[in-house]
């Protein structure tokens, strides 16, 4: 599991993180701490940012806790080789639901009852729709729900929804954990907030052959830092606990290549193109 490192100590960090979340922090870094010295804050060690150079970049997740200085610290971390929205994030963009002490583990309950994240889901649809390639003329929305994507699509793109229950016109009813996917005639497979509920991702991706795949994913190592895991280590409501790089590799293994990656705190957006269509 990745180490959770928070950049900055002080009142804004206290406002950002709950007591439970503070307990999950491995250590803090702050420019006020001289190099090679150690401070303590809320019982956790505080180091100079040079401490980060001792870490493998893929082993840490850095949260910048003061938005006022985000751009300044972003430049500092970039010079150290860390990538925005891959290795470090603006903590004030964390969706509220990651700080909830959630008790239910039924994904249908999550869909019906949890409302704090819905504005965030709309934002996700808007951002991901901007990543759709220009040559896409049809798209299938896996786990389409209330079809948020639809309102962000260009008029010349045909929309097809797929979900475990009927969601309205142009919806295919299919439970991907039990049923074989029907024949899909679409240029792009869109998967926003969907893959965490797929029990057998390898089986699922083996059935996908669209020219493009556009997906979002919340890696388990990220979610665990914000208290959305049960004691056995599995995410609440989720059907799998793969990390982001395992998911990317599953897609690559099915003869796709990654052509774009973006994201926000706790969630990464990836666009893949089928290798046979690469010019």
N, C-alpha and C positions, 0 to 999 in steps of 0.2 A: 504494500500500500504506500502511496506517496506521502511524503512529509508535508504537513500544512504549515506554511510560514506566513506570518503576517508582517507587512511592512508598515511601521509606525506603532507607537504606543501612545496612550493618552485618551482624552475624552471621546474623540471620534471613533476610536477603536472600541471603547466601552459601549458607545451607542450602537455600533454596527453588530457586535457579537453578543449573543446571550451568554449566560453563565455556562450552559452546556457546551456551546460552541467554543468558548474560551478554553474549556477543558481539553478540547480536541487539538488545540494548537501545539505543535512541537516546539517552536520557538519564534521569537520576534526578531526583526532587524530594524535598526533605526540609525539614521545618520548622526544622531547626537552622541552615540556611543563610540569612543575612540577605537581605532583598529587594535586588535589583539587584547581588548578588554571585555569584561562581562558585566552586565547589569541584570537585575531581576525585576519583573513586573508581573503582578498577579500570580506569583509563584512560578513563572516561566522565565527561562533565560532570554536575555536580550543581547544581541550581538551587533557589531558593525556589519553593514551590507557585504563586506569582504567575505564573511562567513559563507555566503552563497556560492562563492567560487570553489569551495570545498565539496560541493554537492554535484552529483550527476544531474543534468538539467531535467532528464526524464523522471527523476525520483522526487521532485519537489513541485508543489503548487503554491504560488505566491499570491496572497491577497493584499492589494493596496487599500488601506483602510481610511485614507483621507483624500477625498475627491479634489480638494483644493489644490493639492500638490500632485495629482495623478499624472499630468503630462510631464512634469519634471522627473518624477520617479520612473515613469515609463521610459524616458530617454536614458536614464541611468541604468536601468535593467537591460535595455536593448544593447547598450555598449558592452555589457557583460555577457552578451550572447543569448539572453532570454527573449522569447517571442511572446508578443501580446496575444491574449486569448488562447495561447497554447501552454505557456509556462506561468504567466501572471495575468491577473484580472483586476478590474475595478470592483472592489467589494460592494459598492453601493448599487451595482447592477444585479446583485444576487436576488433571484425571485423569492418573495416572502415565504412560499411554501417550504423552502429548505430549512426554515427556522421553526417550523411547526413541530410540536410533539405529537406526531401522527400515531394513531393506535390501530387504524383499520389496515388490513392487508389485502383487501379485495379490490382489484383494479376497476371493477364496475362501480364500486362505491366511490372510488377516487374520481372517476369520470362524472358521476352524478352529484357528488356532495362538495368536493373541494373547489372553491370559487376564487381564491386569492390569485391563482396563477392564470386566470383566463385572459386578462389584459396582456400578460406576458406571452400567452399563446398566440394572440393576434399579432403582437410584435414579431414573433418568430415567423409567422406566415408571411408577413410583409417582407422581412429580410430574406427569407428563403426564396420567395417568388422573384426577387431581383437577381438571383443566381441562375434562373432558368435560361438555358442557351437560346439564342435567337432562332435557331432552326426547329425548335420544338413546336409541333402543331397539335399534339394531344398529350394528356398527362393523366396518370392514374394515381389517386390519392389513397394510400393504404391507411386504414384506421381513420377514415375521413371525418368522423364525428359530425359536427354541425357544418362541415364544409367551409371552414375559415379561408382556405386557400382560394376558393372560387372567386371571391370579390377582388383579389389582387391579380388575377390573370388577365392577359390581353384578350381582346374579344375574339381573335382568330385562333385561340387555343381551345380545343375540345376538352371538357372536363369529365372524368369518370371517377366516381367514388367507390371505395370498397370498405366494408366494415362487417362486423359480426352480426349486426341487425340492419334492417332496412332504414336508410337515412333520407329517402326521398328519391326524386327522379334521377335517372342515370346512376343509380347505386347498385353495385354488385354485392350480394350477401354471401359472405364466405368467412368462416372461422379458420384463420391460417394455422392455428395450432391443431386442427383436426382434419380439415379438408384439403384436397389438392387444389391448387390455384386453377381457375379457369384460363382458357386461352386469352392472353392480354394483347390487344392491338393498340399500343400507345408508344409514343416516342420516349417518354420519361416516366420513371417510377418515383413517386414522391412519398417520403416516409418521415413525417414530423411527429416526434413524441410517440413513436409506434414500436420501434424495435425492442424496447425494454420489456414488452409484453409478449414477445415471440419466444416460445420455448426452445425451438430448434432452428437457430438462425442459418446453420449450414444447409439444412433441408429447404428452408425458405428461399435463400439466395440461389440455390440450384435451379429453382423454378422461374427465376427472373431473367429475361433476355432483352429488355428494352435498351434503346441506344444509350440512354442516360439513367443514372440513379442519383437522386438528390435526397440526402438523409440528414437527420439530426440525431445526436446521441448524447446521453448523459452517462459518462463513464462511472462505474461503480466506485472507483477510488475517490471521485469527487463527491458523490452523494453521501458517502459514509462520513465525510467530515462535517456534515451539517445535520446529522442525527436522523436520517431517514432509513436506517437499517434496523432490522430486528437482531436479536442476540446471536442468531445463527449466521449472521453475516450476509444475509440476502436482503436486497432492497424491499422495503414495504411496497406492496402492490405489484412489484416487478416479477417477471418470470425468468430472468437470467441476470447474471452479474458479471458480464464480460466488460473488459475495459475498452476504451476507444480504439486502441491499436489492434486488438483482436478482431474487432468488427471491421476495421479497414482491411485487414488481411483476408478476412472471409470474402469480401467483395473482390479484392485483387485476385484471389484464387479462382474466381469465376470469370476470369478473362476481362477484367475492367482495369482501367488505370485512374488514379486520383488526379483530377485536373484543377481542383480548387478546394481550399479549406478556409473556413472562417468560423466565427463563433462569438459566444458571450459566456459569462460566468456559468459554470456547471454544464454547458451545452455547446457542442461543436457541430458545425454544418459542413458537410462534405459533398462535393459533386464529382461523380465518376462518369467516364465515357467508356463504352464497349471497345475493346482493343481492335476489333475487326473494322471499326468505323473511324479509327484514327488515321488521318490522311498522310 
